[in-house]
Amino acid sequence: MIAVAARDASRAREGRGAAATSNESELLRALDTAMARLRAQDRDVLLLRFYGNKSVAEVAAELEISIDAAKKRFARSLDALRQAL
């Protein structure tokens, strides 16, 4: 999930203390848990947008939905993730 990519990026950084690593680990666990609580279609749009680094138009094409539907799904999914955190 997103947390895996964030964890990999975190490990690539140099000069980080143990406390920072611990805080990042807690954050990544919380993010993984929150993502797991989302509906599959909400999780998919967030993964495509953030982890896949796709534009809204590319997300729409991948999910075979209109751009307006992708924008609405993205906004709804992001709100659901925020509430889960």
Protein Blocks (a to p, Z undefined) as FASTA:
>chain_A
ZZlmmmmmmmmpghiafklmmmmmmmmmmmmmmmmmpcfklmmmmmmmmmnopafklmmm
mnopafklmmmmmmmmmmmmmmmZZ
